[in-house]
Amino acid sequence: MEFALTQLKEKKMTKSFGAKSTADEVLSGVDLKGKRFLVTGVSSGIGLETARSLVSHGASVVGTVRDLGKGEPATAPVRDAASQGGGSLELIALDLASLQSVRAGADRLLADIRRFDAVIANAGVMATPFGRTVDGFEIQFGTNHLGHFALIDRIAPLIADNGRLVVLSSQAHRVADVDLDDPNFEHQEYQPFVAYGRSKTANALFAVEFDRRHRERGIRAASVMPGNSITDLPRHFSPEELQGLLETVGKARAEAGLAPAELKEIPQAAATSVWAAVVADKDAIGGRYLEDCAVAPINDTPSPFADGVRSYALDAGKAKQLWTRSEELIGAAS
């Protein structure tokens, strides 16, 4: 029996997945009972599906939401899946746009002392109107990067030896590299998609440096491009604006000689996150950028809508500089 289970696991670990794979397909046959995960932003979209798939395979998930009053009913599908699959869901209130909230949530987790087999930094905002967090950071950089940076660096001791960190980046990282001199748009005109692109590059660079700092404990970190899907993320767009954006992407890909972009269903968009957190060879993905359940190739062609990862998003030197700058920024806001 034990030999058969070992064979099943080995077969599962080597099975190939792709752009159309779903989270449940990736986890098919995988027993996650006894495994514990932290997933940020579980009240909707990819985070909700990620949590649902994990608990349906027996995992214990701690999910963050900004508002428990709204988060409890929104995550009912996860609790239903947990009751059927043997997993569990616990919610904690945590607002990534507030360092006070992040630190309070992190300290609650630290006081609990239970370890996580993987952390999935899923939550985020996209192309918002200009604004600042309560700590004065540009809202996309502050939420998508600095909030996660402050949280995960603080709870790093809770990640089990040989555990994993998965940070959701985006194809939009191709729009812009990070700006370490003016991360909060204090000396330049604000452009929503440039700000979003910088924050997503920061997500990838954070994974690179976290991986370097923690791999001696066997912990590996990777960033993920989940794939384009219709979620609540573009909530600042009207239906007409969103349609216009999709048409712009399609036109740009065609002009660059690229195949048309295909929208993913949300279960497909969650697949690479759970693949990276559970199924993939952690040493093969450590410090890398992933898309479609695979390590993405480096692609520095000019089109921001091309597949693959820009080399600047994996630059080890820039990753170290971003870490130092992030420490300075959150330290100054204390």
N, C-alpha and C positions, 0 to 999 in steps of 0.2 A: 504493500500500500504506500509506504513512504517513498519507494523508488518511483512509483507511478506519479505521485504528487510532484516529485522532483522533476520528472520528465515534463509534466504539464507546465511547471514554472519555467523551465528552460525553453520550451516551445513558445510560451507566451512572451518571454523576454526577447526572443529573436524574431517574432512576427512583425511583419511590415505594416505600418499604418500610413495614411496620407491625408490629403486635404479634405476628403469626404468622410473620413472616420469620425465617429461620435465618441463622446466621453465614455459612454457605456460600452461601446465596442472595444475601446482601449482597455477597459477594466474587466472585460468578460473573462470569467474564470479566476479572477484575482480575489482572494479573501483578505479584507483589510481589518478584520476583527483584531483589536488590540493596538491598532495604529491610530495615531492622533495627529490632526492637522489644524493649522490656523489659516483661515482664508479671510482676507479683508474684502469688504463690500459684497455681502452675500444676499442683499435684499432684492436684487434684480439682475437680469442679464446673465452674463457669463459667470459671475460669481455665484449666483443662485444655482445655475446648472452644475457648476463645479462642485458645490457643496452637496447638491442632491445626488449626484453620481457617486461621490465618495461615501456618503452615509448609506446609500443603497447597497454598497458592497461591504458594509460592516464597520466603516470607520467612525471614529469620534471626531467631530468637527467643532471647533470654536470659530464662530463667525463674527466679524465686526459689522456693526451698522451705526449710522449716525444717530438714529432715533429709535429707541427700543419700542416705543408705542406704535411706530409704523413698521418696524422690522419684524415684530412678532407675527402679525397676520401675513406679511409679505412672504415669509419663509415657511408657511404652512405646507407647501409641497415638499420641502426638505424633511419636515417632521413626519409626513406621511411615508416618505421613502425610507426614513430611518426605522419606523415601526415595522416595516415589511422586511427590511434588509439587515436588521440587527445593529444598526449604527445609532448615533446620537448627535444632536445639535445643541450647542450652548451659544447664546448670543451675548456679546458685551457691547456696550455703547462706546464708540470711539470715533471721533471726528478728526480726520487727517489734516484738516485745515486749522487745527488748534493744537499747539504743542502742549498746552495744559491737559487737554483731553487725551492726547497720545500718551503722555507720561503717566497719567492716571490709569489708563487702560493697561499700559505695559507693567506698571507696578502691581496691578491686580493679578496679572498673569504670573509675575515673578513670585508673588506671595503664595500662589497656588502650587508652585514648584513642579508641577507635572510637565514632562517634556513633550516636544513636538517632533514627529518624524519628518515633517515637512511644513514649511511656511509658504503660502501662495499669496504674494502681494498683488491682488487683483483690482482693488478699487481705483477709481480715477475720474477725472473730469476732462472734457474735450472742448477746445476752441471756444472757451467762455469769453464773454465781454470782459474788458479790463476790470480787474478788481484785486484786492489784497486780502490775504488771510488776516485773522485777528493779530497775528504776530508781525504783519507788515510785508509778507512775501507776496510776489506775484502769484495769483491764485493757482495757476496750473503747476508751476514749479514747486510751489509750497505744498500743494496737495499730493500731486503725483509722485514727486521725488522726496522733498524734505520730510513730509509726514511719515512716509514709509521708512526713510533713512533713520529718523529718530526712533521709531517704533522697533524696527528690526535690530538695529545696533544695540538698543537697550535690552532686548530679550534674547540676544544671541546665545547666552548661556543655556537657554531652554531648548535650543535645537539639539536634538540627540546626536551623539557621535555617529558619523556616517549618514546624517540627515541631509536634507536638501532645502534650498531656497529657490523659489520660482518667482521671477519678477515680470509682470506683464508690461512689455514695451509695445511698439506699434510700427507698422510700415511708415508712419509719419515721422519716425526718427530721421528718415532720409531728407526731410525738409530742412533740418537745421542741426548743427552741432551745438553743444552747450556753450554758453557765454559766461565764463567764470568772472569776468570783470564787471558785467552788468546783468546779473541773473534775474533781477527784479524789474527790468525795463524802467530804470530811473533816468536814463540818459539817451533813450532812443524811442522812436515811435512804436507803440504796441501793435503787434499783428497777431491775431488769435492763433493762426495755424503755425506761425513761427514759434510762438510760445509753447504750443502743444508739442511741436517737433522737438524742441529743446528739452522739454520735460521727459519725453520718451527716450531720447538719447541718454539723458541722465539715468533713467531706469536701467538701461543696458549697461552703462558704465558702473553703476552701483553693483550690479551682479558680478561684473568682472573683478572689482576690488574686494567684494565680500568673499568671493571664491578664493582669491589669493590669501586673504587673511585667515580663513577658517579651514582650508583644506588639510591642515595638519591633523585635524580631528576627523578627517574623512568627510567633512561637510562640503558639498559642491553646490554652486549657485549658477543659474542660467537665466537668461531673459527670453521672453516668448512673444512672438507676433501671433495673436490668436486667429487672425483672419477677419476680413470685413464682414460684419453682420449688423442687422438692425436691432439695436438694443436701446436702452434709455440714455446711452452715452451722448449722442448728438441732440440732447434735449433743448439746446439753445438754437436749433435750426427749425424753421418752419418746414412743412412738407415740401413746399416748392424749393426752398433753399437746399434741402437734403437731396432732392431729385437733381437739382442743378449740380451739386457736388459730385454725385455719382456719374453724371454725364461728363463732367470735366475730367474725372479720373479715366473714364472710358476713352475719351478723345486723346488724352495724353498718352495712354498706353498704346493706342493705335498708331499715333505719330512716332512713337519710339519703337514700333515694330513688335510690340508685346501682345500676347494673347489677351483677350478680354478678361477683366477681373470678374470673378464669380462670387456673389454673396454667399456666405455660409449660414446655415441654420445655427441657432444658438448651441445645440448639442455638439455640432461640428466645431464651433468656435471654442468650446471648452475642452476639446480633445487634447490639444498640445499641452495645456496646463497640467492635466492629470497624467499625461504620458511622461512629462518631465518630472513630475512629483513622485511617480510610482514605478513606471514601467521601464523607462529608458535606462541605459547604462550610465550611471551618474558620472563616472569618470570620463565618458565620451562626450557628455554635454557640459561639463564644468567650465565656466568662463565663456560659454558660447551663446549665440543667439539662435533661437529655434523657430521654425515655422512649419506647418503641415506635418507635425510629428517627426521632424528630422532636423539635423543641424543645417542651418542655412548657409549657403556659400557667401563669401564676401563679394559684393557687387558695387563698384564705385561708378557705374554709369550715371550720367547726369540726371536721368528721370527720377523724380521723387516717388513715382508710382511703380517703379520696377520692384521685382522680388529681390530677396537677399538683403544682406546687411552692409551698411556703409562701414568702411574700415575704422572711421573715427569713433564709432560706437563700441568698438572692442579695444581701443587704444589703452594699453596698460598704464602708460604715463599719465594720460588725461584722467583715467579712472582714479589714480592716486591723488591727483590735484583736486578732482571733484570731491573726494572724500574729505580732504583737508578743508576745502572751502565750505562744505556742508557742516562740518564740525564748528567752524567759525560762525556761521550764520545762526545755527540753532543755539550755540553758546551765547551769542550776543543777544538773542531774544529771551534768554532765561530771566 
